[in-house]
Amino acid sequence: MKKANQLTTALNDSKGMLSVASCLGNTYCQANELDSAKYYLFLAMQLDTTDIAANSIAVGQLYLKLGNLDSARFYAANAERQYTHVLLVNDNERLKVRNLFFIVCFSISIILALAVWLYFQHKDKKRIQKINEQQCLLEDKEKKLNQLLRKLKENRLKEEESSPDQTLASFLLEEIEKARQDVEDIKIEKIQDSTISKKIKKLISRFPNGEHALSAKDWDEIQSLIDNTFHHFPLLLEDESFKFTKTEIETCYLAFFDLKPDEEAILLEINTDSANKRRFRLRQKLGIDNSHTTLFEFLKKDHQALNTDSKGSKI
């Protein structure tokens, strides 16, 4: 051990010198070589000023053997103070680590929340952009349709004055039908991509455990979307010859979302049989005789405009 002490001293290895001095001090104390024990224990206390509790206890035991009770009590109390200090330091370190952990978790939560917010902002921006693009495309298609209708009208006026050009008339009618179909497809896509359409699907998916009925706000949004997309539809509802009831109007609006009877029943909080009866009575009132024609297929058509074109009396 003395050779180890010489080696660590020569290498100026403070940790090694501390370990050797503490070990020698305790060894000499056990061997009752109290002077040597005292020297090495005090040397260990000088080398390590941060954690002297163990060495203070050893020195206290040394003074106890020497019969110096006051010094023994002093070093015992010093060891207790040092031990308490070490506990406080460790507690503070653990508290710092815990606070750091909470700070890191909170920072990660903020970053994740920000990332989610940015994702939905980007998604909503793309949705609005798509709606705007659909609206622009719809306006272009409707403009083209109106131009074709004007040409058809001009051609029919010429037919009254001279021999009719059947080739041009057929071409215009064909182009008008294509343009109408394009406009209709864009309108349907606009409804399918709408916020209320997504909410309707969500409400249906909640049945039977969650809230699944349409609110007054939902109905307002549905009415605004359909009326602004299919401009002929409000005129149909105002037609005095039909005298639509409130439940029939609700069935008409929901028809644009191409729902199944059981899905419609969920939104209206009625049974499927009642939903089917509502549809049947509405089909009778509208005069839909073809069983293969759905309410949606019938209502999305501007029948007044179609009848006008086919008769050729008014555009």
N, C-alpha and C positions, 0 to 999 in steps of 0.2 A: 504494500500500500504506500510505503514511503517512497519507493521507486516511482510509483505512479504519480505521487505528489511532485517529485523532482522533475519528471517528464512534462507534466502539465504546466509547471512553473516555467520550465525552459521554453516551452512552446507558447507561453502566455495565453493559455486556453482557460478563460475565466470560468466557463461552465464546467470544464473538467476539474479545475482547481476547487470550485465550490463543492462539487460532488465528493471529491477526495477529502476535503477538509471536514465536511459534515460526517462522512463515514469514519474518519480517524477520531474525531471528537467523540462520537458515540461509542467507538471501540475502546478508547482510553477510559471513558466514563464507566463502561462495564467492567474494565480491568482495575478500577479504582485508582488509576493514574490521573488524579484530578487536575494537576497543574497542566499536563499535556492536553487533557480533555478540554480544559478551559481555554487554552491557546487556540486550538483548532476550531472550537465552537464559535468563539468570538471572531476568528478569521472568516468562518462561513457566513456569519451575520454581516460582516463588512463587505463580503463579495456579493451578497444578495440582499438588497434593501427593499425588495418588492414583496417577497414571501418569506418572512423570518419566523413565522409561527412555530414550525417544527423545531428550528434551532433554539427559539426562546424557551420552548418546553424542555428541551434537552439541558439548556443552561440552568433553568429553574430546578430541574432534578439534580444537577451538579451542586448547586448551592444548598439544596436540601441535604445532600450527603455531607456537605461541609458544615452543616448545622447553622447556616446563615438563613434563617427563616424569612427575614425581611426581603432579602434579595431574591429568595425563591418565590415569595408572593409577588414581587414586582415583575419578574420575568414570566410568571404564570399569567398575571393580568395582561402583560404586554402581548403574550401569545393569544389570549382571548380577544384583545382589541384587534390584533392583526388578522385573526380568523374571521371576526365580524366584518372587518374591512374587505377581506377577500370575498366574503359572501355578497357584500353590497356591490363590489365591483362586478362580480359575476352576474348578479341580478340586473345591474345596469346594462351590461353587455347583452344579456338575453332580451331586455326591454328594447335596446337599440335594434337588435336583429328582428324582433317582432314588429317594431314600428317600420323598419325598412321593408319587411315582408308586406305589411299592409299598404305601404306607399307604392310598392311595385305592383301589387294586385290592383290597387285603385287606378294606377296609371295604365295598366293593361286593360282594365275595364273601360276607361275613358277612350283609349285607342280603339278598342273593339266597338264601342258604341258609336264612335265617330266613323269608323269604317262601315258599319251597318247603315248609318244615316246617309253617308255618301253613296253607298250602293243603291239605297232606295231613292235618293235624289236623282241619281243617274238613270235608274229604271223609270222613274216618273217622268223625267225629262224626255227619255226615248218614247214613252207612251204618248206624251203630249205632241212630240214631234211627228209620231206616226199618225195621230189624229189630224194634225194640221196638213200633213201630206195627203191623207185620205180626203180631207175637205177640199183641198186644191184640185185633186184629181177628179173629185165629184163635180166640182164647178166646171172644170174643163169638159167633162163628158156631157154635162147638162147643156153647156154652151153649144157643143157639137150637135146634140140632139135637137136643140132649138133651130140651129141653122138648117139641119136636114128637114125639119118640119116646115120651115119657111120655103125651102126649095120645092117641097112636095106641094105646098099651097100654090106656089107660082106655076108649077107644072099643070095643076088641075085648072087653074084659070086659063092657061093656054089651051087646054083641051076643049074648053067651052067655046073658044074662038076659032080653033082649027082642028085638024085631025090629031087625035091623041098619040103621044109617044109612050107606048106601053113599055118599051125597054127601059126608059129613064124612070118611069113610075115604079116599075118592079125593083129597079136598083135602089131607088130612094127608100122604098118600103123595107127592103132587106137591110139597108144601112141603119134605118131608124130602129128596127128591131134589135140589131146588134148593139147600137148605142144605148137603148133602153136596158138591155141585159147587163151591159157594163155598169150603168148607173145603179141598177138594182143590186148587183154583186158588191159594189163599193158600200152601199148603204147597209147591207146585211153585215159586212165585215166591220163597219163602224159600230154597229150595235153589239156585235160579239166582243169587240175589243173595249167596250165601254166599262166604266167603273161599276155601274149598277148591274151589268150583266155578270161580272165577277162576284158581286155581292149576292146576287140571286143564287148562284151556284154554291156559295159558301153557306147561305141560309138553309138550302136544301140538304147539304151535307151534315148540318147540325142535328137534323131530325133523327130520333125523337127526344134526345136528351137536352138540347140547347134551344135558345130562342131562334125561331125559324119563320115567324110571320113578318110580312112587309109592314113597315111603319108608314106614317103619313108622309114623312120626308122621302122615303123610297118611292112612293107613288108619284110624288111631285117630280122626282128625278126621271122616273120612267116616262111620264107624260111629256116632259120637256124634251127628252131624247127622241121619242117617236114622232112627236109633232114637228120637231125641227129637222127630222131626217126624211120622213114621208109626208110631204106638205099636203097631199090630197086627203090624208087620213082624218084630220080634224073636221074637214068639210063633210066627210061621210058620217061622222058622229052627230053632226048638226042637222043632218037630213031629217026633216020632220016626218017623212013617210015611214021611217023605221021606228022612231020613238024608243030609242035604246034606254034600258033601265041601268041603274048603277052597277049591278052585278054583270050585266052584259058588256058594259064599257070596260070593266076590269078584265073580263075574259078576252076582249078585243086587244087590249094593251099587252096582256101576257102572251097572246098568240105570236107576237113579234119575236119572242125569245125562243120559239119553237120547242116548248116544254111538253113533256108527257103528262097525261091526266093526273097521275099520282104525284108528280112534282108540283103541278099547279095546285093540287089539293093541299099540299104541305104549306105553300105560301099563303093560301087563303084560309087555312085552318078549317077545312071541311073534309069530308070523306071523298074518296075517289069516285064513287057512284054519283055524288052530287056534282062533281066537276064534269063528269061525262054528260049528265043531263043538261047542265048549263051550255055546254058546247053544242049539243044536239038542238036545243031550242034556238040558239043563235044561228046555227047553220040554216034552220028552217026560215028564220026571219030574213036572212040574207039571200035566200034562194039558191043555196049551194046544193045541187042535186048529185053532182059527181062525188062518189064516195072516196075516190082517190085524191081529190083536191082538199088539202088541209085548210084550216082557217088562216094560217099564216100565208099560204100561197095565194089565197083569195084577197086578203086584206092588203098585202104589199103591192098589189096591182092598182093602178089608177084607172078604174074601169070607165070612168067618164071620158078620159082622154083616148082610151083605146076604142070606145064606141064612136067617138067623133072622127078618129082617123079612118076607121073602117067604112063609115058612111060617106066621108069626104065632104060633109056639109060645113064643118067648122074645124079649125086647127086650134 
